[in-house]
Structures are given as structure tokens and as C-alpha cells.
Amino acid sequence: MKTHSTYSAVEPEFFLGDVWTVAQGLLGKILVTRHAEGETAVRITEVEAYAGVTDRACHAYNGRRTRRNEPMYQVGGTLYIYLNYGLHRLLNVVTGPEGDPCAVLIRSGEPLWGQSLMAERRKLPPTDPRLTTGPGNLTQALAIPLSWSGQHLLAHPYIQILDDGYTPPLLLQGPRIGIAYAGPDALHPWRYWIGNNPFVSHSRKKLNFARNL
């Protein structure tokens, strides 16, 4: 199993920031899951911000509150995991104070260790970019279950976000993917990803801008 002497856990205060700051700050962090069969880890390469009650693309738009999205109303650092189209588990991390339902969708990651286990789960070669590209593929590769939804990252025994001091050389920003139903909110440049990384979703949408960190 990988030792983490050179890594530090992301502090709970990090997740209390606004959703856009947290989303960009998650790029380059390490997402680790632990199961009986082994440990797997990716460097987060792509995220999307969902801005609560005013964002038509957000599950909590207009104050909507259901059993499924209840974790979004918890304090920052809470996990929000749901089924997309009844098939794919999508991992989100809640941001901000309790009662403000904003969250960051973790879309993709670059494998760091446990590639053979991820490949077995995904039935793909361990070097295939599809292994952990796209939010449903990522959760399958890391074996993230729905039962973790509503649990907090702090001291979680099976999932953790670590910081090894890595700074992405290039941060790109553009519209989120697959939310045409959100009308004008679909145009917001709230998808962020690490430039020149193969483990990032493809989109036909025009970039709003790119900038060096």
C-alpha cells in the first residue's frame, strides 16, 4: 500500500470557501479510495462548479430539497453522490457553510497508483485515458459507492483528498458539459481542468479563456 508521508490531508476549512474557488483549488489534489482489495488514487484533473439555489443546472436550484440532494445542504466537505440516468454514480464535494447547497462535481483524474485494480474494475488497459476520464468512469475505477453520500471527508476511512504541493501549470475554463436544459446558466464557464492533460473530458464547446496559475 502507498505510504503518504509526503502528502497532507486537505484541511476542512478549504471546503468552506465559495464553490468556484474550491473547484479550482481541487485541481491537482489527490483523490484516494481504500477498499479490502487495495488502494487507488488519481490526481484530480477536471471539475465543475454547481452554484446552489440560483444555478439552474444545480440539483438545489430554487431551493429544491429532496432525500437525494439533502447532502448538498450540509457543511462543506460532505460527499454528495448520486446516480445519473440510473446508471452512473457521480461524485460531488459540497462547499461552503451548512444550508448553502453548492457542490463541485469531480469529472476526471489522472491515475497515480492502483492502476491495475482500476483497470480490472473498468475492463480497460491500465494506460487507457478512458480509465478515469468522465465522472461515471472515475467513480467506477475508484469503486465509490452511493452509500458514502452524506458522509464527510474528514477522517473518512475509505476516501480522502490529499495535497502533495502540486500546482497545475495551466488551468483552463469553459462551459459545463451536458446541461443544455439549464438555459442561460449552461453558458457559465464553470468547468475547470488542467491543460494538456489526456485525462480530461472532450467538449465541442468553445473555451472562454485559458490562464496560467
Secondary structure, 3 states (H helix, E strand, C coil): CCCCCCCEECCHHHHHCCHHHHHHHHCCCEEEEEECCEEEEEEEEEEEEECHHHCCCCCCHHHCCCCCCHHHHCCCCEEEEEEECCCEEEEEEEECCCCCCEEEEEEEEEEEECHHHHHHHHCCCCCCHHHCECHHHHHHHHCCCHHHCCCECCCCCCEEEEECCCCCCCEEEECCCCCHHHHHHHHCCCEEEECCCCCCCCCCCCCCEEECC
